[in-house]
Amino acid sequence: MLRKKDKITILTVWIIAVFRQKIKINFSFSFVFNYRNMQKKYPYFLIVFLWFILNANQCLALEVSLPGLPGKPSLTDYRNYLFGFLIGLGGALAVLSLIIGAIRYLTSAGNPEAMGDAKSRIFGSIFGLVLLLSSWVIIQTINPRLISVTITDLKGQGVFLAGQSEGKEILTSCPVQVNDTADISEEFNEIFYKCEVDPETPIGGGTWRPLWVRKFNEKNFGNWIDGTFEVLGCNDRKEFRDAASFIVNFEESGTFLYTDTGCNKMPSLPITLSQKQIDEAYIKKAKAFKFIPVRGLVGDDKTSYSAIFHSDMDFRGKCSPLSKEIKQQEICHRIDIKDVSSITVFILNFVWETSGDGVTFYSQPFGWQVGKKAGYKNIKPTDILTMNEFDPKKLVFSYEDISLPAEEKALCKTFFDCPYSIRIKGKYLVVLYTDDGSCETFFQDVPNLSISWVLNPEQNRKLSKIWITALK
């Protein structure tokens, strides 16, 4: 179905055709006066123009009533009036061009070139007039209601600004962002989330998702974390005149930060990728977080987020602990460290068999290289599942088929004793925690842990636990 503005577009195309299809209409006065006459009259035009400029204040004070409009015209009346005016203007110009062509033809006797030009103008004018009139017929054939624009009931799902005009509800599309609510017409005062859905349909299970409304006390979304956050369900309404600016969007998936422990204040924008530095408004202020999964997906397609928080930028410093409970979605989790500055975000794979072949730990740097004499410990996918914790003191190295002195084997019995390299064979996240609460995350092979940040010998840290997570 054509939109309301389509009729204006169709009309514009036909009008352009009138003046581009060999009509040669000149909108200046040059079709009456030649160039020399215009030069002579130029000072008079300049004087008239300056007079209008100097008296603009008087002109602006005038109120002109347009003929054919009611005493208090509505937006619909103005739209209908404009449409009729453009049709009439196009027809008048085409008739004017036809008259000019006829006059030139009659006054060009004995000048074949001028007569040919006049004929072209006459035929072009007639062709343009036919195009213009046919546009009206075409529009009526497609949808006669396009000729008379009305504010009709908008069907289906959508977000609108709602208000009252002449005792009737009016709706208009709601912008995603409004920098200043004072710019919105006074007729509108509510955000209306309109949709048609069975009330029993679960969130994400049908054609609708919750609508998030962020309202701010300052223009241009100033002072973000002190704004208010509200959720609208299907066919809910919310007043917006109490805010200086606002943002609306359908619920998004990802990790969201909050500055209160109950996840009741303004959430951050969705975080779907790891960030070396989180949003400035939440640095050292974030106290809780929540995971929102992708709605409507089940089974193998289910997408769930998880995260590790770091006290320093660049994924360094103290780290929030992982746990199997932290993978729970849509509940508020407290952040167990202070001064959050960066975040590692990852997507859990509940079909863990598809992530890869597991992880192997080695007692020497580059332990997987051919000919390297290093102990190893294989962690199979069945040991990892979706996510699991491992004690480095229980990761006992195997030296099968590896010829090493007994003294060296005794020195490096476990990965706790000799944490030197890691081979990640698939899509896995390996997190190494140390005794001082620090951690470092790895998504790829680690050839030499002795030069890593977390186990640098100069830091004198010791491994305390290891988490391995299967990723999508």
QUIFEN-V872579 format. One record per residue. N is the residue number from 1. OMEGA is omega in whole degrees, 0 to 359 (none if undefined). Layout:
N:OMEGA ; N:OMEGA
//
This chain:
1:180 ; 2:177 ; 3:183 ; 4:184 ; 5:182 ; 6:180 ; 7:177 ; 8:179 ; 9:180 ; 10:180 ; 11:180 ; 12:180 ; 13:181 ; 14:179 ; 15:178 ; 16:180 ; 17:180 ; 18:185 ; 19:179 ; 20:181 ; 21:172 ; 22:179 ; 23:175 ; 24:177 ; 25:177 ; 26:186 ; 27:175 ; 28:179 ; 29:183 ; 30:178 ; 31:176 ; 32:183 ; 33:175 ; 34:187 ; 35:182 ; 36:178 ; 37:178 ; 38:179 ; 39:181 ; 40:185 ; 41:184 ; 42:181 ; 43:180 ; 44:177 ; 45:180 ; 46:180 ; 47:179 ; 48:180 ; 49:180 ; 50:179 ; 51:178 ; 52:180 ; 53:183 ; 54:181 ; 55:183 ; 56:182 ; 57:178 ; 58:181 ; 59:183 ; 60:183 ; 61:182 ; 62:173 ; 63:183 ; 64:176 ; 65:180 ; 66:180 ; 67:177 ; 68:179 ; 69:177 ; 70:182 ; 71:178 ; 72:184 ; 73:176 ; 74:178 ; 75:178 ; 76:180 ; 77:180 ; 78:180 ; 79:178 ; 80:180 ; 81:180 ; 82:180 ; 83:178 ; 84:179 ; 85:180 ; 86:177 ; 87:179 ; 88:179 ; 89:179 ; 90:178 ; 91:180 ; 92:179 ; 93:179 ; 94:178 ; 95:178 ; 96:178 ; 97:178 ; 98:180 ; 99:180 ; 100:179 ; 101:180 ; 102:179 ; 103:180 ; 104:179 ; 105:182 ; 106:183 ; 107:183 ; 108:181 ; 109:181 ; 110:179 ; 111:184 ; 112:182 ; 113:179 ; 114:178 ; 115:178 ; 116:178 ; 117:180 ; 118:177 ; 119:179 ; 120:179 ; 121:181 ; 122:180 ; 123:178 ; 124:180 ; 125:179 ; 126:180 ; 127:179 ; 128:179 ; 129:177 ; 130:178 ; 131:182 ; 132:180 ; 133:179 ; 134:178 ; 135:179 ; 136:180 ; 137:181 ; 138:181 ; 139:179 ; 140:179 ; 141:180 ; 142:181 ; 143:182 ; 144:182 ; 145:178 ; 146:180 ; 147:179 ; 148:184 ; 149:177 ; 150:175 ; 151:185 ; 152:178 ; 153:182 ; 154:185 ; 155:172 ; 156:184 ; 157:178 ; 158:178 ; 159:187 ; 160:165 ; 161:184 ; 162:178 ; 163:182 ; 164:175 ; 165:181 ; 166:177 ; 167:179 ; 168:178 ; 169:176 ; 170:181 ; 171:172 ; 172:183 ; 173:180 ; 174:176 ; 175:177 ; 176:180 ; 177:174 ; 178:183 ; 179:180 ; 180:182 ; 181:178 ; 182:180 ; 183:180 ; 184:180 ; 185:184 ; 186:180 ; 187:185 ; 188:180 ; 189:183 ; 190:167 ; 191:185 ; 192:177 ; 193:186 ; 194:177 ; 195:179 ; 196:184 ; 197:175 ; 198:181 ; 199:181 ; 200:181 ; 201:181 ; 202:179 ; 203:180 ; 204:183 ; 205:178 ; 206:182 ; 207:183 ; 208:174 ; 209:177 ; 210:178 ; 211:180 ; 212:178 ; 213:176 ; 214:181 ; 215:185 ; 216:180 ; 217:180 ; 218:177 ; 219:177 ; 220:173 ; 221:180 ; 222:178 ; 223:190 ; 224:190 ; 225:178 ; 226:177 ; 227:179 ; 228:184 ; 229:181 ; 230:181 ; 231:178 ; 232:173 ; 233:182 ; 234:179 ; 235:174 ; 236:178 ; 237:178 ; 238:176 ; 239:179 ; 240:182 ; 241:177 ; 242:181 ; 243:177 ; 244:178 ; 245:179 ; 246:176 ; 247:175 ; 248:175 ; 249:175 ; 250:181 ; 251:181 ; 252:177 ; 253:179 ; 254:177 ; 255:182 ; 256:180 ; 257:178 ; 258:179 ; 259:175 ; 260:185 ; 261:181 ; 262:180 ; 263:181 ; 264:183 ; 265:185 ; 266:178 ; 267:175 ; 268:169 ; 269:183 ; 270:177 ; 271:181 ; 272:178 ; 273:178 ; 274:182 ; 275:176 ; 276:176 ; 277:181 ; 278:179 ; 279:184 ; 280:181 ; 281:184 ; 282:179 ; 283:179 ; 284:177 ; 285:182 ; 286:182 ; 287:181 ; 288:180 ; 289:179 ; 290:175 ; 291:174 ; 292:181 ; 293:173 ; 294:185 ; 295:172 ; 296:180 ; 297:180 ; 298:175 ; 299:184 ; 300:183 ; 301:184 ; 302:181 ; 303:180 ; 304:183 ; 305:170 ; 306:187 ; 307:171 ; 308:182 ; 309:182 ; 310:182 ; 311:180 ; 312:176 ; 313:179 ; 314:175 ; 315:180 ; 316:179 ; 317:179 ; 318:184 ; 319:173 ; 320:181 ; 321:173 ; 322:174 ; 323:179 ; 324:179 ; 325:185 ; 326:180 ; 327:178 ; 328:184 ; 329:171 ; 330:172 ; 331:184 ; 332:178 ; 333:174 ; 334:176 ; 335:189 ; 336:175 ; 337:179 ; 338:172 ; 339:178 ; 340:181 ; 341:179 ; 342:186 ; 343:172 ; 344:182 ; 345:179 ; 346:182 ; 347:182 ; 348:176 ; 349:180 ; 350:172 ; 351:192 ; 352:180 ; 353:184 ; 354:183 ; 355:180 ; 356:185 ; 357:176 ; 358:185 ; 359:177 ; 360:178 ; 361:184 ; 362:182 ; 363:181 ; 364:173 ; 365:181 ; 366:187 ; 367:183 ; 368:181 ; 369:182 ; 370:178 ; 371:180 ; 372:180 ; 373:183 ; 374:172 ; 375:183 ; 376:176 ; 377:180 ; 378:173 ; 379:185 ; 380:177 ; 381:179 ; 382:175 ; 383:184 ; 384:189 ; 385:178 ; 386:175 ; 387:183 ; 388:180 ; 389:181 ; 390:177 ; 391:182 ; 392:179 ; 393:179 ; 394:175 ; 395:186 ; 396:182 ; 397:172 ; 398:178 ; 399:180 ; 400:180 ; 401:178 ; 402:183 ; 403:177 ; 404:176 ; 405:181 ; 406:181 ; 407:180 ; 408:179 ; 409:180 ; 410:181 ; 411:182 ; 412:179 ; 413:184 ; 414:178 ; 415:175 ; 416:181 ; 417:185 ; 418:180 ; 419:190 ; 420:180 ; 421:183 ; 422:175 ; 423:181 ; 424:188 ; 425:180 ; 426:181 ; 427:181 ; 428:171 ; 429:177 ; 430:181 ; 431:178 ; 432:177 ; 433:180 ; 434:186 ; 435:180 ; 436:178 ; 437:177 ; 438:177 ; 439:174 ; 440:183 ; 441:182 ; 442:176 ; 443:182 ; 444:180 ; 445:178 ; 446:185 ; 447:185 ; 448:182 ; 449:182 ; 450:177 ; 451:177 ; 452:181 ; 453:190 ; 454:183 ; 455:174 ; 456:183 ; 457:181 ; 458:181 ; 459:177 ; 460:178 ; 461:177 ; 462:178 ; 463:177 ; 464:179 ; 465:180 ; 466:173 ; 467:175 ; 468:182 ; 469:174 ; 470:184 ; 471:175 ; 472:none
//
